[in-house]
């Protein structure tokens, strides 16, 4: 692993952040708004198809556009906490003298919340960074995490907007494989992000697919289809990618098949000859706890009653399985698979059919052969 990056002077807020690599001196200066990074062209070319192509090109992509959206700042879209550049976006570093390559920030034309890096050369028009409407400091911090991936340095993901923004940067600079490779360790130190995942699983699902990160993709998939009555992928603004919608529909359909199978087995129990005792116990142990919630005597019409929560209904069956339902065993009802928690990253001990997950199944899964990308491809 490369030695950690360091600021050249701790008491100088304008000092570059220098990424170190044993035996090499930085030869690339990258200035992202107020923050200058010193990095190595060798590593950039190794991990970025973008820089392999453009670092030594004649035009240096001086008019490129970017997919690195900046308006995904988490909780703060203001620029009031940033310091404007001293004079221009091309401040010369005095640490290592002249760099072989200098890249600076340019705000996208017509999209003031987007930016990209361009090679610094005299042909560039004056770069006005004051028109940028996003958070400059946040963007620099996220670009630093992108470079941490290149140098195999530890980093964490603090929010869903940060993940999607980092993924967009990695996509634009063609660094998706190295970010995907380093993300596993980052997620171990990102429990706050993991807790947020259920609030916008579709965004994480799409980012994980772009990164081709199996663990995060499966984790997000659980939440994308978890809500039995209102799955996230069916909500307005859910999944924009048709292929990912198809994946979600198929997995949700598999859960629906399991629900149908279990329900059919329960109905079989009702019709089994001689099971009057079981019916009594089932009614008292499973139905009665939800009676007052779903069968209010003041509501006559069935259509006016709140829908039954099937995850909670099935959980009550399992919780009641203390021997009183022995006449029709719970085991053949397939409830163990249906109520399984397939979350791996989330360590909150969530239980399908209980608490905040009262109306959720957490059993979604997908095999490698069904993943929506080529698992044998290593550079994309």
C-alpha positions as CSV (number, residue, x, y, z in Angstrom):
1,X,0.0,0.0,0.0
2,X,1.2,3.5,-0.8
3,X,2.3,5.7,2.1
4,X,-0.5,8.0,3.3
5,X,-1.0,11.4,1.6
6,X,0.1,14.4,3.6
7,X,-0.2,18.1,3.4
8,X,3.2,19.7,2.9
9,X,2.7,22.3,5.7
10,X,0.2,21.7,8.4
11,X,-0.2,25.4,9.1
12,X,-0.8,26.3,5.5
13,X,-4.4,25.7,4.3
14,X,-3.3,26.2,0.8
15,X,-0.5,23.5,0.9
16,X,-1.1,20.7,-1.6
17,X,-2.2,17.3,-0.5
18,X,0.7,15.1,-1.6
19,X,0.1,11.4,-2.3
20,X,3.3,9.4,-1.8
21,X,4.5,6.4,-3.6
22,X,7.9,4.8,-2.7
23,X,10.6,5.6,-5.2
24,X,8.5,8.0,-7.2
25,X,8.1,11.8,-7.1
26,X,4.7,13.3,-7.9
27,X,4.6,14.7,-11.4
28,X,0.9,15.6,-11.7
29,X,-0.7,18.6,-10.1
30,X,-4.5,18.5,-10.0
31,X,-6.4,21.4,-8.6
32,X,-10.0,20.8,-7.6
33,X,-11.4,24.2,-6.8
34,X,-9.3,25.4,-3.8
35,X,-7.5,22.1,-3.2
36,X,-4.4,21.0,-5.0
37,X,-3.3,17.4,-5.2
38,X,0.1,16.1,-6.2
39,X,-0.1,12.6,-7.6
40,X,1.8,10.3,-10.0
41,X,1.1,9.9,-13.7
42,X,2.1,6.2,-13.5
43,X,-0.7,5.3,-11.1
44,X,-3.2,7.5,-12.9
45,X,-2.5,5.7,-16.2
46,X,-2.6,2.3,-14.5
47,X,-6.0,2.8,-12.9
48,X,-7.7,5.3,-15.2
49,X,-8.5,4.7,-18.9
50,X,-9.3,8.4,-19.1
51,X,-5.8,9.5,-18.1
52,X,-4.1,6.7,-20.1
53,X,-5.7,8.3,-23.1
54,X,-5.6,12.0,-22.4
55,X,-2.7,12.7,-20.0
56,X,-0.2,12.9,-22.9
57,X,-2.6,13.8,-25.7
58,X,-2.2,17.0,-27.7
59,X,-5.5,18.6,-26.8
60,X,-5.6,17.4,-23.2
61,X,-9.4,17.2,-23.4
62,X,-9.6,20.9,-22.8
63,X,-13.3,20.9,-23.7
64,X,-14.5,17.7,-22.1
65,X,-17.8,17.5,-20.1
66,X,-18.3,15.5,-17.0
67,X,-20.7,13.2,-15.4
68,X,-19.4,14.0,-11.9
69,X,-22.5,15.7,-10.6
70,X,-21.8,18.1,-7.8
71,X,-25.3,18.9,-6.7
72,X,-25.4,15.6,-4.7
73,X,-23.9,17.3,-1.7
74,X,-25.1,15.7,1.5
75,X,-27.2,18.1,3.6
76,X,-25.3,21.3,2.5
77,X,-25.4,22.8,-1.0
78,X,-24.0,26.1,0.1
79,X,-20.6,27.4,-0.9
80,X,-20.3,29.8,2.1
81,X,-17.9,27.5,3.9
82,X,-15.3,27.4,1.2
83,X,-12.5,29.8,0.4
84,X,-12.3,31.3,-3.1
85,X,-9.1,30.5,-5.1
86,X,-6.3,33.0,-4.4
87,X,-5.9,34.3,-7.9
88,X,-6.9,31.7,-10.4
89,X,-7.4,27.9,-10.8
90,X,-3.7,27.6,-11.9
91,X,-1.8,28.5,-8.8
92,X,1.7,27.2,-9.2
93,X,3.0,24.8,-6.5
94,X,6.3,25.7,-4.9
95,X,6.7,22.3,-3.3
96,X,8.2,20.2,-6.1
97,X,8.7,23.0,-8.6
98,X,7.2,22.6,-12.0
99,X,5.0,19.6,-12.5
100,X,5.1,17.6,-15.8
101,X,1.3,17.8,-15.9
102,X,-1.1,20.4,-14.5
103,X,-4.8,19.9,-14.5
104,X,-7.3,22.5,-13.2
105,X,-11.1,22.7,-12.6
106,X,-13.5,24.0,-15.2
107,X,-17.2,24.4,-14.5
108,X,-19.4,22.9,-17.2
109,X,-21.0,25.3,-19.7
110,X,-24.7,25.6,-19.1
111,X,-24.6,23.4,-16.0
112,X,-23.2,25.4,-13.0
113,X,-23.5,22.5,-10.6
114,X,-21.1,20.3,-12.7
115,X,-17.4,20.4,-13.2
116,X,-14.5,18.5,-14.7
117,X,-10.7,18.7,-14.8
118,X,-8.9,20.1,-17.9
119,X,-5.2,20.3,-18.7
120,X,-3.8,23.7,-17.9
121,X,-2.5,25.4,-21.0
122,X,-2.4,28.9,-22.4
123,X,-5.2,28.2,-24.9
124,X,-7.7,27.8,-22.1
125,X,-10.2,30.6,-21.7
126,X,-10.2,32.2,-18.2
127,X,-11.7,29.7,-15.8
128,X,-14.4,31.3,-13.6
129,X,-15.0,29.0,-10.6
130,X,-17.2,31.5,-8.8
131,X,-20.2,30.5,-11.0
132,X,-20.2,27.0,-9.5
133,X,-23.4,26.5,-7.5
134,X,-22.3,23.3,-5.6
135,X,-20.2,22.9,-2.5
136,X,-16.6,23.3,-3.6
137,X,-15.2,21.9,-0.4
138,X,-17.3,18.8,-0.6
139,X,-16.3,18.2,-4.2
140,X,-12.6,18.4,-3.3
141,X,-13.1,15.9,-0.4
142,X,-14.9,13.4,-2.7
143,X,-12.2,13.7,-5.3
144,X,-9.6,13.0,-2.6
145,X,-11.5,9.8,-1.8
146,X,-11.3,8.9,-5.5
147,X,-7.5,9.3,-5.3
148,X,-7.5,7.3,-2.1
149,X,-8.9,4.4,-4.1
150,X,-6.1,4.8,-6.7
151,X,-3.4,4.7,-3.9
152,X,-5.2,1.9,-1.9
153,X,-5.6,4.3,1.0
154,X,-8.5,3.8,3.5
155,X,-11.6,5.9,3.1
156,X,-15.2,5.7,4.1
157,X,-18.6,6.5,2.6
158,X,-20.5,9.0,4.7
159,X,-23.8,9.2,2.8
160,X,-25.8,8.0,-0.3
161,X,-25.1,11.3,-2.2
162,X,-21.4,10.8,-1.6
163,X,-21.5,7.3,-3.0
164,X,-23.4,8.3,-6.1
165,X,-21.2,11.4,-6.6
166,X,-18.0,9.3,-6.2
167,X,-19.4,6.7,-8.6
168,X,-20.1,9.3,-11.2
169,X,-16.6,10.7,-10.8
170,X,-15.1,7.2,-11.2
171,X,-17.3,6.6,-14.2
172,X,-16.2,9.8,-15.9
173,X,-12.5,9.3,-15.2
174,X,-12.8,5.6,-16.0
175,X,-11.7,4.4,-12.6
176,X,-14.7,2.2,-11.8
177,X,-12.7,-1.0,-11.3
178,X,-10.3,0.4,-8.7
179,X,-13.1,2.1,-6.8
180,X,-15.1,-1.1,-6.8
181,X,-12.0,-3.1,-5.6
182,X,-11.4,-0.7,-2.7
183,X,-15.0,-0.1,-1.8
184,X,-15.4,-3.4,0.2
185,X,-13.0,-2.1,2.9
186,X,-14.5,1.3,2.8
187,X,-18.0,-0.1,3.6
188,X,-16.7,-1.8,6.7
189,X,-16.0,1.7,8.1
190,X,-19.2,3.2,6.8
191,X,-22.0,2.1,9.2
192,X,-23.8,5.4,9.1
193,X,-24.0,5.0,5.3
194,X,-25.3,1.5,5.7
195,X,-28.0,2.7,8.1
196,X,-29.1,5.2,5.5
197,X,-29.3,2.7,2.7
198,X,-33.0,1.8,3.2
199,X,-34.0,5.5,2.7
200,X,-32.9,5.5,-1.0
201,X,-32.1,2.0,-2.0
202,X,-32.7,2.6,-5.7
203,X,-29.8,5.2,-5.9
204,X,-27.5,2.8,-4.2
205,X,-28.7,-0.1,-6.3
206,X,-27.8,1.8,-9.5
207,X,-24.5,2.9,-8.2
208,X,-23.6,-0.6,-7.1
209,X,-24.5,-1.9,-10.6
210,X,-22.3,0.7,-12.2
211,X,-19.4,-0.3,-9.8
212,X,-20.2,-4.0,-10.3
213,X,-19.9,-4.5,-6.6
214,X,-21.7,-7.7,-5.8
215,X,-22.0,-7.3,-2.0
216,X,-23.4,-3.7,-2.2
217,X,-25.6,-4.6,-5.1
218,X,-27.2,-7.5,-3.2
219,X,-27.6,-5.4,0.0
220,X,-29.4,-2.6,-2.0
221,X,-31.5,-5.2,-3.8
222,X,-32.9,-6.4,-0.4
223,X,-34.2,-2.9,0.3
224,X,-35.3,-2.2,-3.3
225,X,-37.9,-5.0,-3.0
226,X,-38.3,-5.2,0.8
227,X,-41.5,-3.3,1.3
228,X,-44.2,-5.8,0.5
229,X,-47.0,-3.3,-0.3
230,X,-44.9,-0.4,-1.7
231,X,-41.6,-1.7,-3.0
232,X,-39.1,1.0,-3.8
233,X,-38.6,0.1,-7.4
234,X,-42.3,0.6,-8.1
235,X,-42.4,4.1,-6.6
236,X,-42.2,7.2,-8.7
237,X,-38.6,8.1,-9.4
238,X,-37.5,4.6,-8.3
239,X,-35.3,2.9,-10.9
240,X,-34.5,4.6,-14.1
241,X,-32.5,1.8,-15.6
242,X,-34.8,-0.7,-17.5
243,X,-32.4,-3.6,-17.0
244,X,-32.3,-3.0,-13.2
245,X,-36.1,-2.6,-13.1
246,X,-36.3,-6.1,-14.7
247,X,-34.0,-7.5,-12.1
248,X,-36.1,-6.0,-9.3
249,X,-39.3,-7.3,-10.8
250,X,-38.0,-10.8,-11.1
251,X,-36.7,-10.9,-7.5
252,X,-39.9,-9.4,-6.2
253,X,-41.8,-12.0,-8.2
254,X,-39.8,-14.8,-6.6
255,X,-40.7,-13.4,-3.1
256,X,-44.4,-13.3,-4.2
257,X,-44.2,-16.9,-5.2
258,X,-42.8,-17.8,-1.8
259,X,-45.7,-15.8,-0.2
260,X,-48.2,-17.6,-2.3
261,X,-46.8,-21.0,-1.5
262,X,-46.8,-20.3,2.3
263,X,-50.4,-18.9,2.1
264,X,-51.5,-22.0,0.3
265,X,-50.0,-24.2,3.0
266,X,-51.8,-22.3,5.7
267,X,-55.1,-22.7,3.9
268,X,-54.4,-26.4,3.6
269,X,-54.2,-26.4,7.4
270,X,-57.6,-24.8,7.7
271,X,-59.1,-27.6,5.6
272,X,-57.3,-30.5,7.2
273,X,-59.8,-32.9,8.9
274,X,-59.7,-33.1,12.6
275,X,-57.7,-29.9,13.1
276,X,-60.2,-28.0,15.1
277,X,-57.7,-27.6,18.0
278,X,-55.1,-26.2,15.6
279,X,-57.6,-23.7,14.2
280,X,-58.4,-22.6,17.7
281,X,-54.8,-22.2,18.6
282,X,-54.0,-20.5,15.3
283,X,-56.8,-18.0,15.9
284,X,-55.7,-17.2,19.4
285,X,-52.0,-17.1,18.8
286,X,-51.8,-15.5,15.3
287,X,-55.1,-13.9,14.4
288,X,-56.1,-12.3,17.7
289,X,-52.9,-10.2,18.1
290,X,-53.7,-8.4,14.8
291,X,-57.5,-8.4,15.3
292,X,-57.9,-5.0,16.9
293,X,-55.6,-3.4,14.3
294,X,-57.3,-4.9,11.2
295,X,-60.8,-5.8,12.3
296,X,-62.1,-2.8,14.1
297,X,-65.8,-3.5,14.9
298,X,-66.8,0.0,13.8
299,X,-65.6,-0.7,10.2
300,X,-68.2,-2.9,8.5
301,X,-66.9,-2.9,4.9
302,X,-63.9,-5.2,4.2
303,X,-62.6,-2.6,1.7
304,X,-62.4,0.0,4.4
305,X,-60.2,-2.0,6.6
306,X,-56.4,-1.6,6.6
307,X,-54.6,-4.3,4.6
308,X,-53.1,-7.1,6.5
309,X,-49.3,-7.0,6.9
310,X,-48.3,-10.3,5.5
311,X,-44.7,-10.1,6.9
312,X,-46.1,-9.5,10.3
313,X,-48.7,-12.2,9.9
314,X,-46.1,-14.8,9.0
315,X,-43.8,-13.7,11.8
316,X,-46.6,-14.2,14.3
317,X,-47.0,-17.7,13.0
318,X,-43.3,-18.4,13.7
319,X,-43.4,-16.7,17.1
320,X,-46.4,-18.8,18.0
321,X,-44.7,-22.0,17.1
322,X,-44.2,-23.2,20.7
323,X,-45.8,-26.6,20.2
324,X,-49.4,-25.5,20.1
325,X,-49.5,-25.7,16.3
326,X,-48.1,-29.2,16.2
327,X,-51.1,-30.7,14.4
328,X,-50.0,-28.7,11.3
329,X,-46.2,-28.1,11.6
330,X,-44.8,-24.7,10.7
331,X,-41.8,-26.3,9.0
332,X,-43.6,-27.1,5.7
333,X,-45.0,-23.5,5.4
334,X,-41.6,-22.4,3.9
335,X,-41.5,-19.5,6.4
336,X,-37.9,-19.9,7.3
337,X,-36.8,-18.9,3.8
338,X,-39.4,-16.2,3.5
339,X,-38.5,-14.5,6.8
340,X,-34.7,-14.9,6.4
341,X,-32.6,-11.7,6.7
342,X,-30.2,-11.6,3.8
343,X,-28.6,-8.3,4.8
344,X,-24.8,-8.7,5.1
345,X,-23.5,-5.1,5.7
346,X,-26.3,-4.0,8.0
347,X,-25.6,-5.2,11.5
348,X,-28.6,-3.7,13.2
349,X,-30.3,-7.2,13.7
350,X,-33.4,-6.4,11.7
351,X,-36.2,-8.9,11.7
352,X,-38.7,-9.2,8.9
353,X,-42.2,-8.7,10.1
354,X,-41.2,-6.8,13.3
355,X,-40.4,-3.3,14.4
356,X,-39.5,-0.9,11.5
357,X,-39.5,-3.9,9.2
358,X,-43.1,-4.9,10.1
359,X,-44.2,-4.8,6.5
360,X,-40.9,-5.9,4.9
361,X,-39.4,-9.2,3.7
362,X,-35.6,-9.1,3.8
363,X,-35.0,-12.4,1.9
364,X,-34.2,-11.0,-1.6
365,X,-31.3,-12.8,-3.3
366,X,-29.7,-13.1,-6.7
367,X,-27.2,-15.6,-8.1
368,X,-24.0,-14.6,-9.8
369,X,-25.3,-15.7,-13.2
370,X,-28.2,-13.4,-12.9
371,X,-26.2,-10.3,-12.1
372,X,-26.7,-7.6,-14.8
373,X,-23.1,-7.4,-15.9
374,X,-20.3,-9.6,-17.2
375,X,-18.7,-11.0,-14.0
376,X,-15.6,-12.1,-16.1
377,X,-14.8,-8.6,-17.3
378,X,-12.2,-6.8,-15.3
379,X,-11.9,-3.5,-17.1
380,X,-15.0,-1.5,-17.9
